[in-house]
């Protein structure tokens, strides 16, 4: 049995409360230490945010957790299992589904078809099933159709289901990307700067969707620069600076931490936005 399927005994009693554990995670690129021995837990319930100034190592941390980068050192534990270094497709199959800083939709497909693509982890049908259309394949497709419509209603895009994704305003494309990620039925949803490029109204709508996702039982871990979104949605905040964790706690505790204020160039207003 490989290390990736072993239940970790080092942290007994935490599996029921913790969805993800990051332990002294380190990522070096040559002489550059992008992530430096970072440790934190993501609770099963609620929203955990990772914040920090530009260049703090947030996206590298995300990529290492999601399997895009192998870590130089440290471990990533998901529900008590060691998933360190697994490739992205195997991480996703475990239930860790991510979005990206830049929207990555199928622009020529309809809004609904984009969500249906996200169901591929949970369908059996292939080319033969598509050609022969057996009963089970028709039932499966009907279920995919229903779930896509439910998710579009969840993010407020059900009225745009048949439109090409390319015609959606940018804020709605962000919501569509989240709906597509939710179609994969994640246990942990990783959101990489979901508010990037959004106006204030779009950010408020996004915050509502994120809170509803968490309240419905999906764990959310997000990277974000928009402090309004973070302070309005996160239950716990981890702060990075130059690859190191400098603070962790509730939003109120973090924004009052002198180390955090200093990292944000001595500007408390940024954290109280």
C-alpha positions in Angstrom: 0.0 0.0 0.0 1.4 3.4 -0.9 1.6 6.3 1.5 -1.2 8.1 -0.3 -3.8 5.6 0.9 -2.7 5.4 4.5 -4.8 6.8 7.2 -2.5 9.1 9.2 -2.3 8.3 12.9 -0.4 11.4 13.9 -3.4 13.5 14.6 -6.0 11.3 16.2 -9.4 12.8 16.9 -9.1 15.5 14.3 -10.5 13.7 11.2 -14.2 14.5 12.1 -13.5 18.2 12.6 -10.9 18.8 9.9 -11.3 18.5 6.1 -7.7 19.4 5.1 -4.5 19.6 7.0 -1.4 21.3 5.6 1.8 20.4 7.5 5.1 22.3 7.1 4.4 22.6 3.4 7.3 24.0 1.5 7.8 24.8 -2.2 11.1 26.0 -3.6 11.9 27.1 -7.2 15.6 26.9 -7.3 16.8 29.4 -4.7 13.4 31.0 -4.3 11.3 29.7 -1.3 7.7 30.5 -2.5 6.0 28.6 0.4 8.0 28.2 3.6 6.9 25.5 6.1 3.3 26.5 6.2 1.0 24.7 8.6 -2.8 25.1 9.0 -6.1 23.2 9.1 -9.3 23.7 7.2 -12.3 22.8 9.2 -15.0 20.7 7.6 -17.6 23.4 8.3 -17.4 26.9 6.9 -15.1 29.1 4.8 -11.3 29.4 5.3 -9.5 32.2 3.5 -5.8 32.6 2.7 -4.8 36.2 2.3 -1.5 38.2 1.9 0.2 40.9 -0.1 1.1 40.3 -3.7 4.0 37.7 -3.9 3.1 36.2 -0.6 2.9 32.7 -2.0 -0.8 32.2 -2.0 -1.3 30.8 -5.5 1.8 28.6 -5.1 0.3 27.2 -1.9 -3.0 26.5 -3.7 -1.2 24.9 -6.6 0.7 22.6 -4.3 -2.4 21.6 -2.4 -4.2 20.9 -5.7 -1.4 18.8 -7.1 -0.2 21.1 -9.8 3.1 21.5 -8.1 4.9 18.7 -6.1 6.0 20.0 -2.8 9.6 20.3 -1.8 8.8 19.3 1.7 5.8 18.8 4.0 2.5 17.0 3.7 -1.1 17.6 2.6 -3.7 15.5 4.4 -7.3 15.2 3.1 -9.8 13.7 5.5 -6.8 12.1 7.3 -5.3 10.6 4.1 -1.9 11.7 2.8 -2.4 13.1 -0.7 1.0 14.8 -0.9 2.2 14.9 -4.5 -0.8 13.3 -6.1 -1.4 14.6 -9.6 -4.3 17.0 -10.1 -6.7 14.5 -11.6 -6.4 12.2 -8.6 -6.7 15.1 -6.2 -9.9 16.1 -8.0 -11.2 12.5 -7.9 -10.8 12.6 -4.1 -13.2 15.6 -4.0 -10.9 18.6 -4.1 -12.2 20.8 -6.9 -10.7 24.1 -7.8 -11.3 27.2 -9.9 -8.6 29.5 -11.3 -7.6 33.2 -11.2 -8.6 33.5 -14.9 -12.0 32.3 -15.9 -11.6 29.0 -17.9 -15.0 28.3 -19.5 -15.9 26.6 -22.8 -16.9 29.9 -24.4 -18.6 28.2 -27.4 -20.7 25.9 -25.3 -24.0 27.0 -23.7 -24.1 28.1 -20.1 -25.9 24.8 -19.2 -23.5 22.7 -21.2 -20.6 24.2 -19.3 -22.1 23.0 -16.0 -22.8 19.5 -17.5 -19.1 19.2 -18.4 -18.4 19.5 -14.7 -20.3 16.2 -14.0 -17.8 14.1 -15.9 -16.2 12.8 -12.6 -19.6 11.2 -11.8 -20.8 9.7 -15.1 -20.1 6.4 -16.7 -21.2 7.1 -20.3 -18.6 7.1 -23.1 -18.7 7.1 -26.9 -20.4 3.7 -27.1 -23.2 4.7 -24.7 -23.7 8.0 -26.6 -24.2 6.1 -29.8 -26.3 3.2 -28.5 -28.3 5.2 -25.9 -29.1 2.3 -23.5 -31.6 3.0 -20.8 -29.1 3.6 -18.0 -27.3 6.2 -20.2 -30.6 8.0 -20.9 -31.3 8.1 -17.1 -27.8 9.3 -16.4 -28.1 12.1 -18.9 -31.5 13.1 -17.5 -29.9 13.3 -14.0 -27.0 15.4 -15.4 -29.5 17.8 -17.0 -31.5 18.2 -13.8 -28.5 18.8 -11.7 -27.1 21.4 -14.2 -30.4 23.3 -14.0 -30.4 23.1 -10.2 -26.9 24.5 -10.0 -27.7 27.3 -12.4 -30.7 28.3 -10.3 -28.4 28.2 -7.2 -26.1 30.8 -8.6 -28.9 32.8 -10.3 -28.1 31.9 -13.9 -31.0 29.6 -14.7 -32.6 32.2 -17.0 -29.4 32.2 -19.1 -29.0 28.4 -19.4 -29.3 28.2 -23.2 -27.1 31.2 -24.0 -23.4 30.8 -25.1 -21.1 31.3 -22.2 -19.2 33.9 -24.2 -22.1 36.4 -24.0 -22.2 36.4 -20.2 -20.8 39.5 -18.4 -17.6 38.7 -16.5 -19.3 38.5 -13.1 -21.7 36.0 -14.3 -18.9 34.0 -15.9 -17.3 33.8 -12.5 -20.6 32.4 -11.1 -20.9 29.9 -13.9 -17.4 28.7 -13.2 -18.4 28.0 -9.6 -21.5 26.2 -10.7 -19.4 24.0 -13.0 -17.0 23.2 -10.1 -20.0 22.4 -7.9 -21.3 20.0 -10.5 -18.3 17.7 -9.7 -19.8 17.4 -6.1 -16.6 18.6 -4.3 -16.1 17.9 -0.6 -13.6 20.9 -0.7 -14.0 23.7 -3.1 -10.8 25.7 -3.8 -11.5 29.2 -5.1 -8.6 31.1 -6.5 -9.3 34.9 -6.3 -13.0 34.5 -7.3 -13.7 38.2 -6.9 -10.9 39.3 -9.3 -12.4 41.8 -11.7 -15.8 42.0 -10.1 -17.5 45.3 -9.1 -19.1 45.8 -5.7 -22.5 44.4 -6.6 -21.0 41.3 -8.2 -18.8 40.8 -5.2 -21.8 40.9 -2.8 -23.6 38.4 -5.0 -20.5 36.2 -5.0 -20.2 36.4 -1.2 -23.8 35.2 -0.9 -23.2 32.2 -3.1 -20.0 31.2 -1.2 -21.8 31.4 2.1 -24.6 29.3 0.8 -22.2 26.7 -0.6 -20.6 26.4 2.9 -23.9 26.4 4.7 -25.0 23.5 2.5 -22.0 21.4 3.7 -19.3 21.9 1.1 -16.0 23.1 2.7 -14.6 26.3 1.0 -10.9 27.3 0.9 -10.3 30.6 -0.9 -7.5 32.9 -1.9 -8.6 36.4 -2.2 -7.4 40.0 -2.3 -10.8 41.6 -1.8 -10.9 42.1 2.0 -14.6 43.0 1.9 -15.3 39.5 0.6 -13.0 37.8 3.0 -14.3 39.6 6.1 -17.9 39.0 5.0 -17.6 35.3 4.2 -14.6 33.7 6.1 -14.9 31.9 9.4 -11.1 31.5 9.6 -8.3 33.4 7.9 -4.7 32.4 7.3 -2.2 35.2 6.4 0.9 34.7 4.4 3.8 37.0 3.8 6.9 36.1 1.8 5.8 32.5 1.8 5.5 32.2 5.6 2.3 32.1 7.7 2.3 35.2 9.9 -1.1 35.0 11.4 -4.2 32.8 11.7 -7.6 33.2 13.4 -11.0 34.8 13.0 -11.3 37.8 10.7 -11.6 40.2 13.6 -8.5 38.7 15.3 -6.4 38.7 12.1 -7.2 42.3 11.1 -6.2 43.5 14.5 -2.9 41.6 14.4 0.1 44.1 14.2 2.1 41.6 12.0 -0.8 41.6 9.5 -1.1 45.4 9.5 2.6 45.7 9.0 2.5 43.2 6.1 -0.1 45.3 4.4 2.3 48.3 4.4 0.9 49.7 7.7 -2.5 50.3 6.2 -5.3 49.2 8.6 -7.8 50.6 6.2 -7.1 47.8 3.7 -8.1 45.2 6.2 -11.2 47.1 7.4 -12.5 47.7 3.9 
